[in-house]
């Protein structure tokens, strides 16, 4: 009977070890995905800032066009 208990213990430890390895691998993938998402958010924020700056620069350089666009859309003139 002692041999059976030892075999069950060995199998149990092997199973737990396999589960730990699997969980560690999944957590590593989650960390990598999270890092990628954060990088994409940073890139999107940088692109948004760049677009705003370029749009403002164009608007500042073309006040007549901005006024015409505002009139066309029925917006108050800036």
Secondary structure as UniProt FT lines:
FT   HELIX           2..61
FT   HELIX           63..73
//
